[in-house]
Amino acid sequence: MKANVSCVSFYKSGVATIRVNFPNGDTVCRWCQYVRYDESLRRHRCLFTGEYLPFPIETRGNECPIAFDEEET
């Protein structure tokens, strides 16, 4: 007899590496293509982390997962 195939017994996780480009080395959220403005809340939100971004024009979010080859000085 076949087991119930409509249920999920486990998930396999993977990691994706994507490139995010920032003009002139300005590594703030305003340039990231994974930031969206939520009109109903009037807030910017990171699509990677779900973090609401109070200052996307001047800074990166506290939970930003983007790693840079050379951190700005």
mmCIF file as gemmi writes it, N, C-alpha and C atoms, coordinates in Angstrom:
data_model
loop_
_atom_site.group_PDB
_atom_site.id
_atom_site.type_symbol
_atom_site.label_atom_id
_atom_site.label_alt_id
_atom_site.label_comp_id
_atom_site.label_asym_id
_atom_site.label_entity_id
_atom_site.label_seq_id
_atom_site.pdbx_PDB_ins_code
_atom_site.Cartn_x
_atom_site.Cartn_y
_atom_site.Cartn_z
_atom_site.occupancy
_atom_site.B_iso_or_equiv
_atom_site.pdbx_formal_charge
_atom_site.auth_seq_id
_atom_site.auth_asym_id
_atom_site.pdbx_PDB_model_num
ATOM 1 N N . MET Axp A 1 ? 0.844 -1.178 0 1 0 ? 1 A 1
ATOM 2 C CA . MET Axp A 1 ? 0 0 0 1 0 ? 1 A 1
ATOM 3 C C . MET Axp A 1 ? 0.891 1.243 0 1 0 ? 1 A 1
ATOM 4 N N . LYS Axp A 2 ? 0.54 2.246 -0.802 1 0 ? 2 A 1
ATOM 5 C CA . LYS Axp A 2 ? 1.304 3.47 -0.921 1 0 ? 2 A 1
ATOM 6 C C . LYS Axp A 2 ? 1.111 4.379 0.289 1 0 ? 2 A 1
ATOM 7 N N . ALA Axp A 3 ? 2.206 5.027 0.69 1 0 ? 3 A 1
ATOM 8 C CA . ALA Axp A 3 ? 2.123 5.999 1.786 1 0 ? 3 A 1
ATOM 9 C C . ALA Axp A 3 ? 1.411 7.251 1.271 1 0 ? 3 A 1
ATOM 10 N N . ASN Axp A 4 ? 0.886 8.03 2.176 1 0 ? 4 A 1
ATOM 11 C CA . ASN Axp A 4 ? 0.203 9.267 1.819 1 0 ? 4 A 1
ATOM 12 C C . ASN Axp A 4 ? 1.212 10.219 1.174 1 0 ? 4 A 1
ATOM 13 N N . VAL Axp A 5 ? 1.1 10.451 -0.125 1 0 ? 5 A 1
ATOM 14 C CA . VAL Axp A 5 ? 2.066 11.28 -0.854 1 0 ? 5 A 1
ATOM 15 C C . VAL Axp A 5 ? 1.729 12.767 -0.802 1 0 ? 5 A 1
ATOM 16 N N . SER Axp A 6 ? 0.644 13.149 -0.193 1 0 ? 6 A 1
ATOM 17 C CA . SER Axp A 6 ? 0.278 14.556 -0.133 1 0 ? 6 A 1
ATOM 18 C C . SER Axp A 6 ? 0.938 15.293 1.028 1 0 ? 6 A 1
ATOM 19 N N . CYS Axp A 7 ? 1.619 14.585 1.905 1 0 ? 7 A 1
ATOM 20 C CA . CYS Axp A 7 ? 2.286 15.263 3.016 1 0 ? 7 A 1
ATOM 21 C C . CYS Axp A 7 ? 3.79 15.357 2.732 1 0 ? 7 A 1
ATOM 22 N N . VAL Axp A 8 ? 4.429 16.338 3.336 1 0 ? 8 A 1
ATOM 23 C CA . VAL Axp A 8 ? 5.868 16.551 3.168 1 0 ? 8 A 1
ATOM 24 C C . VAL Axp A 8 ? 6.575 15.928 4.349 1 0 ? 8 A 1
ATOM 25 N N . SER Axp A 9 ? 7.524 15.056 4.07 1 0 ? 9 A 1
ATOM 26 C CA . SER Axp A 9 ? 8.243 14.408 5.16 1 0 ? 9 A 1
ATOM 27 C C . SER Axp A 9 ? 9.494 15.186 5.573 1 0 ? 9 A 1
ATOM 28 N N . PHE Axp A 10 ? 10.107 15.959 4.626 1 0 ? 10 A 1
ATOM 29 C CA . PHE Axp A 10 ? 11.258 16.788 4.973 1 0 ? 10 A 1
ATOM 30 C C . PHE Axp A 10 ? 11.503 17.805 3.866 1 0 ? 10 A 1
ATOM 31 N N . TYR Axp A 11 ? 12.298 18.814 4.17 1 0 ? 11 A 1
ATOM 32 C CA . TYR Axp A 11 ? 12.726 19.812 3.196 1 0 ? 11 A 1
ATOM 33 C C . TYR Axp A 11 ? 14.236 19.764 3.098 1 0 ? 11 A 1
ATOM 34 N N . LYS Axp A 12 ? 14.751 19.978 1.914 1 0 ? 12 A 1
ATOM 35 C CA . LYS Axp A 12 ? 16.191 20.098 1.717 1 0 ? 12 A 1
ATOM 36 C C . LYS Axp A 12 ? 16.479 21.569 1.466 1 0 ? 12 A 1
ATOM 37 N N . SER Axp A 13 ? 17.42 22.128 2.204 1 0 ? 13 A 1
ATOM 38 C CA . SER Axp A 13 ? 17.757 23.545 2.078 1 0 ? 13 A 1
ATOM 39 C C . SER Axp A 13 ? 19.005 23.725 1.232 1 0 ? 13 A 1
ATOM 40 N N . GLY Axp A 14 ? 19.057 24.839 0.556 1 0 ? 14 A 1
ATOM 41 C CA . GLY Axp A 14 ? 20.217 25.203 -0.235 1 0 ? 14 A 1
ATOM 42 C C . GLY Axp A 14 ? 20.556 26.661 -0.011 1 0 ? 14 A 1
ATOM 43 N N . VAL Axp A 15 ? 21.678 27.077 -0.539 1 0 ? 15 A 1
ATOM 44 C CA . VAL Axp A 15 ? 22.136 28.452 -0.405 1 0 ? 15 A 1
ATOM 45 C C . VAL Axp A 15 ? 22.355 29.006 -1.802 1 0 ? 15 A 1
ATOM 46 N N . ALA Axp A 16 ? 21.851 30.206 -2.049 1 0 ? 16 A 1
ATOM 47 C CA . ALA Axp A 16 ? 22.033 30.859 -3.34 1 0 ? 16 A 1
ATOM 48 C C . ALA Axp A 16 ? 23.008 32.017 -3.195 1 0 ? 16 A 1
ATOM 49 N N . THR Axp A 17 ? 23.873 32.161 -4.153 1 0 ? 17 A 1
ATOM 50 C CA . THR Axp A 17 ? 24.787 33.297 -4.197 1 0 ? 17 A 1
ATOM 51 C C . THR Axp A 17 ? 24.363 34.179 -5.361 1 0 ? 17 A 1
ATOM 52 N N . ILE Axp A 18 ? 24.034 35.416 -5.056 1 0 ? 18 A 1
ATOM 53 C CA . ILE Axp A 18 ? 23.616 36.352 -6.092 1 0 ? 18 A 1
ATOM 54 C C . ILE Axp A 18 ? 24.485 37.591 -6.029 1 0 ? 18 A 1
ATOM 55 N N . ARG Axp A 19 ? 24.568 38.296 -7.132 1 0 ? 19 A 1
ATOM 56 C CA . ARG Axp A 19 ? 25.364 39.519 -7.187 1 0 ? 19 A 1
ATOM 57 C C . ARG Axp A 19 ? 24.417 40.713 -7.089 1 0 ? 19 A 1
ATOM 58 N N . VAL Axp A 20 ? 24.767 41.643 -6.203 1 0 ? 20 A 1
ATOM 59 C CA . VAL Axp A 20 ? 24.023 42.895 -6.061 1 0 ? 20 A 1
ATOM 60 C C . VAL Axp A 20 ? 25.017 44.011 -6.324 1 0 ? 20 A 1
ATOM 61 N N . ASN Axp A 21 ? 24.729 44.849 -7.292 1 0 ? 21 A 1
ATOM 62 C CA . ASN Axp A 21 ? 25.645 45.927 -7.677 1 0 ? 21 A 1
ATOM 63 C C . ASN Axp A 21 ? 25.196 47.256 -7.086 1 0 ? 21 A 1
ATOM 64 N N . PHE Axp A 22 ? 26.171 48.008 -6.578 1 0 ? 22 A 1
ATOM 65 C CA . PHE Axp A 22 ? 25.909 49.31 -5.986 1 0 ? 22 A 1
ATOM 66 C C . PHE Axp A 22 ? 26.708 50.356 -6.764 1 0 ? 22 A 1
ATOM 67 N N . PRO Axp A 23 ? 26.059 51.422 -7.261 1 0 ? 23 A 1
ATOM 68 C CA . PRO Axp A 23 ? 26.779 52.42 -8.055 1 0 ? 23 A 1
ATOM 69 C C . PRO Axp A 23 ? 27.786 53.207 -7.224 1 0 ? 23 A 1
ATOM 70 N N . ASN Axp A 24 ? 28.961 53.386 -7.783 1 0 ? 24 A 1
ATOM 71 C CA . ASN Axp A 24 ? 30.036 54.174 -7.158 1 0 ? 24 A 1
ATOM 72 C C . ASN Axp A 24 ? 30.378 53.709 -5.748 1 0 ? 24 A 1
ATOM 73 N N . GLY Axp A 25 ? 30.158 52.441 -5.452 1 0 ? 25 A 1
ATOM 74 C CA . GLY Axp A 25 ? 30.496 51.911 -4.133 1 0 ? 25 A 1
ATOM 75 C C . GLY Axp A 25 ? 29.594 52.393 -3.014 1 0 ? 25 A 1
ATOM 76 N N . ASP Axp A 26 ? 28.456 52.98 -3.336 1 0 ? 26 A 1
ATOM 77 C CA . ASP Axp A 26 ? 27.511 53.486 -2.327 1 0 ? 26 A 1
ATOM 78 C C . ASP Axp A 26 ? 26.651 52.316 -1.846 1 0 ? 26 A 1
ATOM 79 N N . THR Axp A 27 ? 27.123 51.613 -0.829 1 0 ? 27 A 1
ATOM 80 C CA . THR Axp A 27 ? 26.507 50.361 -0.379 1 0 ? 27 A 1
ATOM 81 C C . THR Axp A 27 ? 25.397 50.589 0.637 1 0 ? 27 A 1
ATOM 82 N N . VAL Axp A 28 ? 24.348 51.265 0.198 1 0 ? 28 A 1
ATOM 83 C CA . VAL Axp A 28 ? 23.182 51.488 1.053 1 0 ? 28 A 1
ATOM 84 C C . VAL Axp A 28 ? 21.968 50.837 0.392 1 0 ? 28 A 1
ATOM 85 N N . CYS Axp A 29 ? 20.937 50.614 1.172 1 0 ? 29 A 1
ATOM 86 C CA . CYS Axp A 29 ? 19.752 49.884 0.705 1 0 ? 29 A 1
ATOM 87 C C . CYS Axp A 29 ? 19.047 50.529 -0.476 1 0 ? 29 A 1
ATOM 88 N N . ARG Axp A 30 ? 19.134 51.825 -0.616 1 0 ? 30 A 1
ATOM 89 C CA . ARG Axp A 30 ? 18.398 52.506 -1.69 1 0 ? 30 A 1
ATOM 90 C C . ARG Axp A 30 ? 18.734 51.966 -3.067 1 0 ? 30 A 1
ATOM 91 N N . TRP Axp A 31 ? 19.927 51.41 -3.253 1 0 ? 31 A 1
ATOM 92 C CA . TRP Axp A 31 ? 20.343 50.908 -4.565 1 0 ? 31 A 1
ATOM 93 C C . TRP Axp A 31 ? 20.098 49.428 -4.753 1 0 ? 31 A 1
ATOM 94 N N . CYS Axp A 32 ? 19.737 48.733 -3.713 1 0 ? 32 A 1
ATOM 95 C CA . CYS Axp A 32 ? 19.563 47.276 -3.789 1 0 ? 32 A 1
ATOM 96 C C . CYS Axp A 32 ? 18.241 46.934 -4.473 1 0 ? 32 A 1
ATOM 97 N N . GLN Axp A 33 ? 18.304 46.042 -5.46 1 0 ? 33 A 1
ATOM 98 C CA . GLN Axp A 33 ? 17.083 45.661 -6.174 1 0 ? 33 A 1
ATOM 99 C C . GLN Axp A 33 ? 16.175 44.759 -5.352 1 0 ? 33 A 1
ATOM 100 N N . TYR Axp A 34 ? 16.608 44.387 -4.16 1 0 ? 34 A 1
ATOM 101 C CA . TYR Axp A 34 ? 15.795 43.537 -3.292 1 0 ? 34 A 1
ATOM 102 C C . TYR Axp A 34 ? 15.152 44.321 -2.152 1 0 ? 34 A 1
ATOM 103 N N . VAL Axp A 35 ? 15.031 45.616 -2.315 1 0 ? 35 A 1
ATOM 104 C CA . VAL Axp A 35 ? 14.326 46.476 -1.358 1 0 ? 35 A 1
ATOM 105 C C . VAL Axp A 35 ? 13.065 46.985 -2.051 1 0 ? 35 A 1
ATOM 106 N N . ARG Axp A 36 ? 11.954 46.894 -1.352 1 0 ? 36 A 1
ATOM 107 C CA . ARG Axp A 36 ? 10.668 47.357 -1.893 1 0 ? 36 A 1
ATOM 108 C C . ARG Axp A 36 ? 10.021 48.333 -0.922 1 0 ? 36 A 1
ATOM 109 N N . TYR Axp A 37 ? 9.278 49.26 -1.497 1 0 ? 37 A 1
ATOM 110 C CA . TYR Axp A 37 ? 8.518 50.201 -0.684 1 0 ? 37 A 1
ATOM 111 C C . TYR Axp A 37 ? 7.13 49.631 -0.479 1 0 ? 37 A 1
ATOM 112 N N . ASP Axp A 38 ? 6.737 49.486 0.778 1 0 ? 38 A 1
ATOM 113 C CA . ASP Axp A 38 ? 5.413 48.986 1.13 1 0 ? 38 A 1
ATOM 114 C C . ASP Axp A 38 ? 4.491 50.195 1.302 1 0 ? 38 A 1
ATOM 115 N N . GLU Axp A 39 ? 3.668 50.427 0.311 1 0 ? 39 A 1
ATOM 116 C CA . GLU Axp A 39 ? 2.802 51.61 0.292 1 0 ? 39 A 1
ATOM 117 C C . GLU Axp A 39 ? 1.842 51.644 1.478 1 0 ? 39 A 1
ATOM 118 N N . SER Axp A 40 ? 1.302 50.497 1.861 1 0 ? 40 A 1
ATOM 119 C CA . SER Axp A 40 ? 0.32 50.48 2.951 1 0 ? 40 A 1
ATOM 120 C C . SER Axp A 40 ? 0.938 50.864 4.299 1 0 ? 40 A 1
ATOM 121 N N . LEU Axp A 41 ? 2.208 50.53 4.508 1 0 ? 41 A 1
ATOM 122 C CA . LEU Axp A 41 ? 2.875 50.869 5.772 1 0 ? 41 A 1
ATOM 123 C C . LEU Axp A 41 ? 3.781 52.09 5.645 1 0 ? 41 A 1
ATOM 124 N N . ARG Axp A 42 ? 3.975 52.542 4.414 1 0 ? 42 A 1
ATOM 125 C CA . ARG Axp A 42 ? 4.884 53.647 4.12 1 0 ? 42 A 1
ATOM 126 C C . ARG Axp A 42 ? 6.282 53.389 4.664 1 0 ? 42 A 1
ATOM 127 N N . ARG Axp A 43 ? 6.775 52.191 4.381 1 0 ? 43 A 1
ATOM 128 C CA . ARG Axp A 43 ? 8.098 51.762 4.837 1 0 ? 43 A 1
ATOM 129 C C . ARG Axp A 43 ? 8.792 50.976 3.735 1 0 ? 43 A 1
ATOM 130 N N . HIS Axp A 44 ? 10.116 51.044 3.726 1 0 ? 44 A 1
ATOM 131 C CA . HIS Axp A 44 ? 10.904 50.192 2.844 1 0 ? 44 A 1
ATOM 132 C C . HIS Axp A 44 ? 11.159 48.874 3.562 1 0 ? 44 A 1
ATOM 133 N N . ARG Axp A 45 ? 11.215 47.802 2.775 1 0 ? 45 A 1
ATOM 134 C CA . ARG Axp A 45 ? 11.382 46.47 3.367 1 0 ? 45 A 1
ATOM 135 C C . ARG Axp A 45 ? 12.364 45.664 2.524 1 0 ? 45 A 1
ATOM 136 N N . CYS Axp A 46 ? 13.241 44.936 3.195 1 0 ? 46 A 1
ATOM 137 C CA . CYS Axp A 46 ? 14.207 44.064 2.532 1 0 ? 46 A 1
ATOM 138 C C . CYS Axp A 46 ? 13.526 42.745 2.178 1 0 ? 46 A 1
ATOM 139 N N . LEU Axp A 47 ? 13.623 42.344 0.917 1 0 ? 47 A 1
ATOM 140 C CA . LEU Axp A 47 ? 13.009 41.084 0.498 1 0 ? 47 A 1
ATOM 141 C C . LEU Axp A 47 ? 13.815 39.871 0.956 1 0 ? 47 A 1
ATOM 142 N N . PHE Axp A 48 ? 15.091 40.064 1.287 1 0 ? 48 A 1
ATOM 143 C CA . PHE Axp A 48 ? 15.909 38.965 1.804 1 0 ? 48 A 1
ATOM 144 C C . PHE Axp A 48 ? 15.532 38.617 3.242 1 0 ? 48 A 1
ATOM 145 N N . THR Axp A 49 ? 15.482 39.627 4.092 1 0 ? 49 A 1
ATOM 146 C CA . THR Axp A 49 ? 15.343 39.395 5.534 1 0 ? 49 A 1
ATOM 147 C C . THR Axp A 49 ? 13.958 39.702 6.083 1 0 ? 49 A 1
ATOM 148 N N . GLY Axp A 50 ? 13.165 40.487 5.341 1 0 ? 50 A 1
ATOM 149 C CA . GLY Axp A 50 ? 11.873 40.922 5.85 1 0 ? 50 A 1
ATOM 150 C C . GLY Axp A 50 ? 11.987 42.124 6.771 1 0 ? 50 A 1
ATOM 151 N N . GLU Axp A 51 ? 13.188 42.619 6.961 1 0 ? 51 A 1
ATOM 152 C CA . GLU Axp A 51 ? 13.448 43.742 7.859 1 0 ? 51 A 1
ATOM 153 C C . GLU Axp A 51 ? 12.865 45.036 7.277 1 0 ? 51 A 1
ATOM 154 N N . TYR Axp A 52 ? 12.197 45.815 8.105 1 0 ? 52 A 1
ATOM 155 C CA . TYR Axp A 52 ? 11.748 47.141 7.703 1 0 ? 52 A 1
ATOM 156 C C . TYR Axp A 52 ? 12.918 48.094 7.883 1 0 ? 52 A 1
ATOM 157 N N . LEU Axp A 53 ? 13.143 48.94 6.894 1 0 ? 53 A 1
ATOM 158 C CA . LEU Axp A 53 ? 14.345 49.77 6.836 1 0 ? 53 A 1
ATOM 159 C C . LEU Axp A 53 ? 14.005 51.232 7.106 1 0 ? 53 A 1
ATOM 160 N N . PRO Axp A 54 ? 14.368 51.753 8.28 1 0 ? 54 A 1
ATOM 161 C CA . PRO Axp A 54 ? 14.012 53.13 8.606 1 0 ? 54 A 1
ATOM 162 C C . PRO Axp A 54 ? 14.784 54.175 7.803 1 0 ? 54 A 1
ATOM 163 N N . PHE Axp A 55 ? 16.031 53.861 7.407 1 0 ? 55 A 1
ATOM 164 C CA . PHE Axp A 55 ? 16.858 54.832 6.694 1 0 ? 55 A 1
ATOM 165 C C . PHE Axp A 55 ? 17.541 54.196 5.481 1 0 ? 55 A 1
ATOM 166 N N . PRO Axp A 56 ? 16.786 53.742 4.486 1 0 ? 56 A 1
ATOM 167 C CA . PRO Axp A 56 ? 17.398 53.049 3.349 1 0 ? 56 A 1
ATOM 168 C C . PRO Axp A 56 ? 18.244 53.953 2.448 1 0 ? 56 A 1
ATOM 169 N N . ILE Axp A 57 ? 18.067 55.259 2.576 1 0 ? 57 A 1
ATOM 170 C CA . ILE Axp A 57 ? 18.821 56.2 1.744 1 0 ? 57 A 1
ATOM 171 C C . ILE Axp A 57 ? 20.245 56.363 2.271 1 0 ? 57 A 1
ATOM 172 N N . GLU Axp A 58 ? 20.422 56.227 3.607 1 0 ? 58 A 1
ATOM 173 C CA . GLU Axp A 58 ? 21.724 56.489 4.216 1 0 ? 58 A 1
ATOM 174 C C . GLU Axp A 58 ? 22.472 55.259 4.704 1 0 ? 58 A 1
ATOM 175 N N . THR Axp A 59 ? 21.755 54.158 4.97 1 0 ? 59 A 1
ATOM 176 C CA . THR Axp A 59 ? 22.409 53.016 5.604 1 0 ? 59 A 1
ATOM 177 C C . THR Axp A 59 ? 21.952 51.695 4.988 1 0 ? 59 A 1
ATOM 178 N N . ARG Axp A 60 ? 22.581 50.615 5.456 1 0 ? 60 A 1
ATOM 179 C CA . ARG Axp A 60 ? 22.104 49.267 5.163 1 0 ? 60 A 1
ATOM 180 C C . ARG Axp A 60 ? 21.385 48.764 6.402 1 0 ? 60 A 1
ATOM 181 N N . GLY Axp A 61 ? 20.497 47.802 6.212 1 0 ? 61 A 1
ATOM 182 C CA . GLY Axp A 61 ? 19.768 47.23 7.334 1 0 ? 61 A 1
ATOM 183 C C . GLY Axp A 61 ? 20.69 46.467 8.274 1 0 ? 61 A 1
ATOM 184 N N . ASN Axp A 62 ? 20.293 46.347 9.518 1 0 ? 62 A 1
ATOM 185 C CA . ASN Axp A 62 ? 21.092 45.63 10.522 1 0 ? 62 A 1
ATOM 186 C C . ASN Axp A 62 ? 21.247 44.155 10.191 1 0 ? 62 A 1
ATOM 187 N N . GLU Axp A 63 ? 20.285 43.595 9.468 1 0 ? 63 A 1
ATOM 188 C CA . GLU Axp A 63 ? 20.308 42.17 9.156 1 0 ? 63 A 1
ATOM 189 C C . GLU Axp A 63 ? 20.744 41.885 7.717 1 0 ? 63 A 1
ATOM 190 N N . CYS Axp A 64 ? 21.344 42.863 7.059 1 0 ? 64 A 1
ATOM 191 C CA . CYS Axp A 64 ? 21.729 42.719 5.656 1 0 ? 64 A 1
ATOM 192 C C . CYS Axp A 64 ? 22.692 41.54 5.479 1 0 ? 64 A 1
ATOM 193 N N . PRO Axp A 65 ? 22.34 40.571 4.619 1 0 ? 65 A 1
ATOM 194 C CA . PRO Axp A 65 ? 23.185 39.399 4.43 1 0 ? 65 A 1
ATOM 195 C C . PRO Axp A 65 ? 24.254 39.57 3.352 1 0 ? 65 A 1
ATOM 196 N N . ILE Axp A 66 ? 24.327 40.735 2.733 1 0 ? 66 A 1
ATOM 197 C CA . ILE Axp A 66 ? 25.274 40.931 1.633 1 0 ? 66 A 1
ATOM 198 C C . ILE Axp A 66 ? 26.682 41.108 2.183 1 0 ? 66 A 1
ATOM 199 N N . ALA Axp A 67 ? 27.6 40.29 1.673 1 0 ? 67 A 1
ATOM 200 C CA . ALA Axp A 67 ? 29.008 40.364 2.059 1 0 ? 67 A 1
ATOM 201 C C . ALA Axp A 67 ? 29.776 41.004 0.909 1 0 ? 67 A 1
ATOM 202 N N . PHE Axp A 68 ? 30.721 41.849 1.24 1 0 ? 68 A 1
ATOM 203 C CA . PHE Axp A 68 ? 31.52 42.542 0.233 1 0 ? 68 A 1
ATOM 204 C C . PHE Axp A 68 ? 32.951 42.027 0.274 1 0 ? 68 A 1
ATOM 205 N N . ASP Axp A 69 ? 33.593 42.027 -0.904 1 0 ? 69 A 1
ATOM 206 C CA . ASP Axp A 69 ? 34.993 41.597 -0.967 1 0 ? 69 A 1
ATOM 207 C C . ASP Axp A 69 ? 35.88 42.49 -0.116 1 0 ? 69 A 1
ATOM 208 N N . GLU Axp A 70 ? 35.673 43.8 -0.243 1 0 ? 70 A 1
ATOM 209 C CA . GLU Axp A 70 ? 36.427 44.769 0.559 1 0 ? 70 A 1
ATOM 210 C C . GLU Axp A 70 ? 35.422 45.679 1.232 1 0 ? 70 A 1
ATOM 211 N N . GLU Axp A 71 ? 35.422 45.694 2.536 1 0 ? 71 A 1
ATOM 212 C CA . GLU Axp A 71 ? 34.512 46.566 3.284 1 0 ? 71 A 1
ATOM 213 C C . GLU Axp A 71 ? 35.017 47.996 3.172 1 0 ? 71 A 1
ATOM 214 N N . GLU Axp A 72 ? 34.096 48.965 3.02 1 0 ? 72 A 1
ATOM 215 C CA . GLU Axp A 72 ? 34.502 50.349 2.887 1 0 ? 72 A 1
ATOM 216 C C . GLU Axp A 72 ? 35.181 50.845 4.155 1 0 ? 72 A 1
ATOM 217 N N . THR Axp A 73 ? 36.087 51.795 4.001 1 0 ? 73 A 1
ATOM 218 C CA . THR Axp A 73 ? 36.829 52.301 5.146 1 0 ? 73 A 1
ATOM 219 C C . THR Axp A 73 ? 36.273 53.606 5.622 1 0 ? 73 A 1
